[in-house]
Amino acid sequence: MLTTINTTFTDTRADDLAWALGREPLPSLATLDLELTGARVELRVLGASHQVLLESRGGTCSETVACLPGSRTPLPLGVSKRLGNFDYEFAAHVETLSPGSFAGRAQELLALVADHPHGLAAMFPGDPNAFTALLAQRRGAQIHWRTWHAYPQELCLVATRTRVTGAA
C-alpha cells in the first residue's frame, strides 16, 4: 500500500533515529493491520519513522525506530534479546549514496513495498524520495519485517531488519 502523508515536512536526519522496545503505540500517520497466520502485526508510519506492533499467542512486541525527543538509545547496528517467549533480533544499516543512485534506489524500494500485500510505504511532502516503508511476512514460527527510511536531504537510506522467533 502506498500513501502520501499530508503533514508539514520536519527536517530530521538519519543520525537522529533512536531505537526502543516496549513503547506504547504512538500517534501514526499511516497504518496497515496484518493477520499473519495466528499473529497480528500492525505496521505504523510515524511522523518521524516507524513502529511495529506484534501480538500472538507467544506474547507481544513493540519496536519503535524514530526521532524521539529525549531518547538516549541511538540506532544500534544489531540487537539480540529474549522478550518473554520471543527471540528478538534487530539489525540496522545506514547507507549514503550518490544523487543518481539515491533516487533510483528510493524509487525501487517504493515500488517493491507499494505492490506487496504486506507492505506500507508513506511518502512525505516536498520530495518524491522522502519516505518510510515497511514490509512484513511470516516464515514458519518467525515473523520478519524490514523497514527503509529515506533522507533525500542527506542522500541517506536507513534500512532495518527484524526477526521475531516464537510468534506461533
Backbone hydrogen bonds, N-H to C=O, Kabsch-Sander energy under -0.5 kcal/mol:
donor,donor_aa,acceptor,acceptor_aa,energy
3,T,121,A,-2.6
5,I,3,T,-0.5
5,I,123,M,-3.2
7,T,5,I,-1.0
11,D,9,F,-0.5
12,T,10,T,-1.3
16,D,13,R,-1.6
17,L,14,A,-1.6
18,A,66,A,-2.6
19,W,73,T,-2.0
20,A,64,T,-2.3
22,G,62,S,-2.4
29,L,45,V,-3.3
30,A,45,V,-1.2
32,L,43,L,-2.4
34,L,41,V,-3.1
36,L,34,L,-0.5
36,L,39,A,-3.2
37,T,35,E,-0.6
40,R,55,E,-3.4
41,V,34,L,-2.4
41,V,39,A,-0.6
42,E,53,L,-2.8
43,L,32,L,-2.8
43,L,41,V,-0.6
44,R,51,Q,-2.2
45,V,30,A,-2.9
46,L,44,R,-0.6
46,L,49,S,-3.4
49,S,46,L,-1.1
50,H,65,V,-2.8
51,Q,44,R,-2.3
52,V,63,E,-2.6
53,L,42,E,-2.2
54,L,61,C,-3.1
55,E,40,R,-2.6
56,S,59,G,-2.8
57,R,38,G,-0.6
59,G,56,S,-1.8
61,C,54,L,-2.3
63,E,52,V,-2.7
64,T,20,A,-2.8
65,V,50,H,-2.3
66,A,18,A,-2.0
67,C,48,A,-1.6
68,L,66,A,-1.2
71,S,68,L,-2.3
75,L,17,L,-1.2
79,V,90,F,-2.6
81,K,88,Y,-2.8
83,L,81,K,-0.6
83,L,86,F,-2.7
84,G,82,R,-0.6
85,N,58,G,-0.7
86,F,83,L,-2.7
87,D,165,T,-2.0
88,Y,81,K,-3.3
88,Y,86,F,-0.6
89,E,163,R,-2.4
90,F,79,V,-2.8
91,A,161,R,-2.2
92,A,77,L,-1.8
93,H,159,A,-2.6
95,E,157,L,-2.9
97,L,155,L,-2.8
102,F,98,S,-3.0
103,A,99,P,-2.0
104,G,100,G,-2.0
105,R,101,S,-2.6
106,A,102,F,-2.9
107,Q,103,A,-2.2
108,E,104,G,-2.0
109,L,105,R,-2.5
110,L,106,A,-2.4
111,A,107,Q,-2.1
112,L,108,E,-2.1
113,V,109,L,-2.4
114,A,110,L,-2.8
115,D,111,A,-1.5
116,H,113,V,-1.3
119,G,116,H,-1.7
120,L,134,L,-2.8
121,A,1,M,-2.8
122,A,132,T,-3.0
123,M,3,T,-2.8
124,F,130,A,-3.1
127,D,124,F,-0.9
130,A,127,D,-1.9
131,F,129,N,-0.7
132,T,122,A,-1.9
133,A,148,W,-2.5
134,L,120,L,-3.0
135,L,146,R,-2.2
136,A,118,H,-2.1
137,Q,144,H,-2.3
139,R,142,Q,-2.9
142,Q,139,R,-1.7
143,I,164,V,-2.4
144,H,137,Q,-3.2
145,W,162,T,-2.1
146,R,135,L,-2.5
147,T,160,T,-2.0
148,W,133,A,-2.4
149,H,158,V,-2.4
150,A,131,F,-2.7
151,Y,156,C,-3.0
154,E,151,Y,-1.5
155,L,151,Y,-0.8
156,C,151,Y,-2.1
157,L,95,E,-2.9
158,V,149,H,-2.6
159,A,93,H,-2.9
159,A,157,L,-0.5
160,T,147,T,-2.3
161,R,91,A,-2.6
162,T,145,W,-2.8
163,R,89,E,-2.5
164,V,143,I,-2.7
165,T,87,D,-2.7
165,T,163,R,-0.5
166,G,141,A,-1.8
167,A,141,A,-1.8
